[in-house]
Amino acid sequence: MANNFKFEDNSIKIKKQLSKNRSAAMEAALLLVEGQAKSLAAVKSGELRDKLDHIQKENGNDLIGLMGSPNEHSFYVEFGTGEYAENGAGRKGGWVYKAPNGKFYFTRGQKPQPFLRPAFRRNKQKIIDTIGKEYGVSFKGK
């Protein structure tokens, strides 16, 4: 009996499709977290919330999703400052600063108002499901 099987290498097509799916999955996950982060962001002027954004970045064979704000104060909002900073990393004893209006103020810092980390944590399962949907698989397990 003759072997009528012919090997056809589709690895290039498959790699291209996986790359497309990978990018679409990352974008969907980033949009999900970004929406949640914007809803959790502390709002005084709206600048912090309005400038939250995300990008995808290649790092060798890895695709990395980055989310944040170009505003320097976003870090201080997320982690707190002074005596209230997470992990005791802030300045102790308070300090005086001059505001843009010319007045001097005393502060011991600002309590953390996390918005990025909770946005990810609250959506972890949705992110997993979204990625699975893009690849047409389920990560449910037993």
LUMMARRO-978588 format. One record per residue (C-alpha): residue in one letter; x, y, z. Coordinates in steps of 0.2 Angstrom, whole numbers, plus 2048, in hexadecimal, padded with zeros to 3 digits. Layout:
# residues N
AXYZ ...
***
This chain:
# residues 142
M800800800 A8088117FB N809820806 N7FF82E7FE F80283A80B K80A84B807 F812856814 E80D869812 D81687581C N809883822 S814889830 I81789A828 K80489D826 I801897838 K80E8A283F K8068B1836 Q7F58AD83C L7FB8AA84E S8048BB84D K7F48C4848 N7EA8BB856 R7F78C0862 S7F78D285E A7E38D285E A7E38C986E M7EF8D5876 E7E58E486F A7D58DD876 A7DC8DA887 L7E48EC888 L7D48F4883 L7CB8EB891 V7D88F089E E7D9902897 G7C6904899 Q7C68FE8AB A7D59088AF K7CD9188A8 S7BD9158B3 L7C89128C2 A7D49218C0 A7D392F8CC V7CB93E8C4 K7CF9508C8 S7D29588B7 G7CF9488AD E7E19498A6 L7E79398AE R7D892F8A8 D7D8937896 K7EA934893 L7EA921898 D7F0917889 H7F7907883 I803900876 Q8098EF870 K81C8ED86F E8268DE868 N8348D8873 G83D8CA869 N8308BD867 D8258C4875 L8178D1873 I8158DC882 G8068E7886 L80A8F788F M7FE903897 G8009138A0 S80092689F P80D93289A N80893D8A9 E81593C8B6 H80993C8C4 S80092C8BF F80D9238C8 Y80A92C8D8 V7F892A8D7 E7FA9178D4 F8069148E2 G8049238EE T8119308F5 G819934905 E81392B915 Y80592390B A81091B8FD E80E9098FB N81C8FE903 G82190D90E A82B913900 G827926902 R82E93490B K82A93591D G826945928 G81D94F91A W82395D910 V81F96E90A Y81C9728F7 K8189828ED A8099808E2 P8079888D1 N7FC9958D9 G80B99B8E4 K8049958F4 F80E9898FF Y806979906 F80B96B912 T80895990E R80C948915 G808940903 Q7FA9398FA K7F29288FD P7F391C8EE Q7E491B8E2 P7E890C8D8 F7E090B8C7 L7EC9018BB R7EF8F28C6 P7DD8F08CB A7D78F28B9 F7E28E38B5 R7DE8D88C4 R7CB8DB8C2 N7CC8D58B0 K7D88C78B1 Q7CB8B98AD K7C48C489F I7D58C7898 I7D88B4898 D7C78B188F T7CA8BF882 I7DB8B887E G7D48A687C K7C68AD871 E7D38B5865 Y7DC8A4864 G7CC89A864 V7D0890873 S7CB88F885 F7D7890894 K7CA88A8A0 G7D38798A4 K7CB86C8AF 
***
